[in-house]
């Protein structure tokens, strides 16, 4: 089957995102890449190994990352480790001084953030469950702001957080949202949101970062 990889990342810059997993001594880092989660959807129950090469410091992983994750993945996305413990996804966070490009994106009133994310995530290819988990995590941090600046990234994120999945998936979607709260609107060049087609063994990731 021809491999189809669509790497779509949703990024906004972050100075410091406080997290339960973060060490207090990390207060001088540029930003935190918060809650990237990885879903695995094989066509049949399959043992899968996922390795992450991150250009930064991992601050929290679940299940624990030990030179990679190895789980048995079911078509519905359920992941099971060697001890029989089940998970909805693989989770990681990290701190990095990687820079992102904010020259294109959107400036959205805080009260309109939920509607914007619902539409954007649908276009980007997240299913309803994935989009719901994304919005539930990020919306409380965003909707009370006067405005939120949102920019969609490509290699600026994925080149610094490389994923290797074995067996090799047929389609990969990586959606990473970073955002910046603003007191007033700014002009920004809009972006096209590429479509994503799920085909065969599919890997999906979403996460985000805040810039202050």
C-alpha positions in Angstrom: 0.0 0.0 0.0 1.4 3.4 -1.0 2.4 5.3 2.1 0.6 8.5 2.7 2.1 10.8 5.2 0.4 14.1 5.9 2.4 16.0 8.6 0.2 18.9 9.8 1.3 20.7 12.9 -0.6 23.4 14.8 1.9 25.6 16.7 1.9 28.9 18.5 5.0 30.0 20.5 5.3 29.5 24.2 7.6 31.1 26.8 6.8 28.8 29.8 3.8 26.5 30.2 3.4 25.4 33.8 2.7 21.7 34.1 2.5 19.2 36.9 5.2 17.3 35.1 7.5 20.3 34.9 10.5 20.8 37.1 10.5 24.2 38.9 14.1 24.7 37.8 13.1 24.9 34.2 11.7 28.5 34.5 14.2 29.9 32.0 13.2 27.7 29.0 11.8 29.2 25.9 8.6 27.1 25.9 7.0 23.8 26.7 5.6 21.5 24.2 2.5 20.4 26.2 0.6 17.2 26.0 1.4 15.7 22.6 -0.6 12.5 22.6 -0.1 9.7 20.0 -3.0 7.5 18.8 -2.4 4.2 17.0 -5.0 2.7 14.7 -3.8 -0.5 13.0 -6.1 -2.5 10.7 -5.7 -5.5 13.0 -4.3 -6.1 16.5 -0.6 -5.3 16.1 2.5 -5.0 18.3 3.8 -1.5 17.7 7.0 0.3 18.8 7.1 4.1 18.8 10.4 6.1 19.2 10.6 9.8 19.7 13.8 11.8 18.9 13.1 15.2 20.6 15.3 18.3 20.3 14.7 19.2 23.9 14.2 17.6 27.3 11.3 15.3 28.0 9.6 16.3 31.3 6.8 13.7 31.5 5.8 10.6 29.7 2.9 8.1 30.2 3.3 5.2 29.9 7.0 5.7 30.9 9.2 6.2 27.9 12.3 3.9 28.0 14.1 4.4 24.7 10.6 3.9 23.1 7.1 2.7 23.7 6.1 -0.8 22.8 2.4 -1.7 23.0 -0.2 -3.9 21.4 -2.6 -1.6 19.4 -6.1 -2.5 18.5 -8.1 -1.1 15.5 -10.2 1.0 17.9 -7.1 2.7 19.2 -6.9 0.8 22.5 -3.2 0.3 23.5 -2.1 -2.5 25.9 1.3 -2.8 27.5 3.2 -6.1 28.4 1.6 -6.0 31.8 -2.0 -5.9 30.4 -2.5 -2.2 31.3 -4.6 -0.3 28.7 -4.2 3.3 27.5 -6.1 5.6 25.1 -2.8 7.1 23.7 0.9 7.6 24.3 1.6 10.9 26.1 4.7 13.1 26.4 5.7 16.6 27.3 9.0 18.4 26.9 10.8 21.8 27.1 12.6 23.2 24.1 14.0 26.4 22.8 12.9 25.6 19.2 11.5 28.6 17.3 8.3 28.6 15.3 7.1 30.6 12.4 4.1 32.9 13.2 4.0 34.7 9.9 0.8 32.8 8.9 -2.2 31.7 11.0 -5.2 33.3 12.6 -6.1 35.8 15.3 -9.3 34.7 17.0 -11.4 36.4 19.8 -11.2 34.3 22.9 -15.0 33.7 23.0 -14.8 32.3 19.4 -12.0 29.9 20.2 -14.1 26.8 20.6 -15.9 27.3 17.2 -12.6 28.0 15.5 -10.9 24.9 16.9 -13.9 22.7 16.0 -13.7 23.8 12.4 -9.9 23.8 12.1 -9.5 20.4 13.6 -12.2 18.9 11.4 -10.3 20.3 8.3 -7.0 19.1 9.6 -8.3 15.5 10.0 -8.9 14.8 13.7 -11.9 12.6 14.4 -14.6 13.8 16.9 -13.0 11.9 19.8 -9.6 13.3 19.1 -10.9 16.8 18.6 -13.0 16.7 21.7 -9.9 15.7 23.8 -7.9 18.4 22.2 -10.5 21.1 22.9 -11.2 20.0 26.4 -7.5 20.3 27.3 -6.8 23.7 25.6 -10.1 25.6 25.7 -10.0 26.5 29.5 -6.6 28.2 28.9 -7.8 30.2 25.8 -11.4 31.2 25.9 -11.1 33.9 28.5 -8.3 35.8 26.6 -9.3 38.8 24.6 -7.7 37.3 21.5 -5.6 34.2 20.7 -2.9 34.1 18.0 -2.8 30.7 16.3 -0.3 29.5 13.7 0.0 26.2 12.0 3.5 24.7 11.6 5.0 22.0 9.5 8.7 21.1 9.7 9.3 23.7 12.4 7.8 21.2 14.8 8.2 17.8 13.2 11.9 18.3 12.4 12.5 18.8 16.2 10.2 15.9 17.4 10.9 13.0 15.1 8.7 9.9 15.4 9.7 6.5 14.2 6.9 3.9 14.2 7.4 0.2 13.6 5.7 -1.4 11.7 5.6 1.6 9.4 2.2 3.3 9.2 0.4 4.0 6.0 -0.8 7.5 7.0 0.4 9.9 9.7 -1.3 13.0 10.9 0.6 15.3 13.4 -1.5 18.3 14.7 0.4 20.5 17.1 -1.2 23.7 18.4 0.8 26.4 20.1 -0.9 29.7 20.9 -0.3 33.2 22.3 -2.8 35.3 24.3 -3.2 38.8 23.1 -4.9 41.9 24.5 -5.6 43.4 21.0 -6.0 41.8 17.5 -3.2 41.7 15.0 -3.1 41.2 11.3 -1.7 37.9 10.1 -1.6 36.1 6.8 -4.2 33.3 6.7 -3.2 29.7 6.1 -4.7 26.9 4.0 -5.5 23.8 6.0 -4.5 20.7 4.0 -6.9 17.7 4.0 -5.9 14.4 5.5 -7.0 11.0 4.3 -6.8 8.0 6.8 -5.6 4.9 5.0 -4.5 1.6 6.4 -2.5 1.7 9.6 -3.0 5.3 10.8 -1.0 7.3 13.4 -2.4 10.5 14.8 -0.8 13.0 17.2 -1.9 16.3 18.7 -0.3 18.7 21.2 0.4 22.3 21.8 2.5 25.1 23.3 1.8 28.6 24.7 4.0 31.6 24.4 3.9 34.3 27.0 
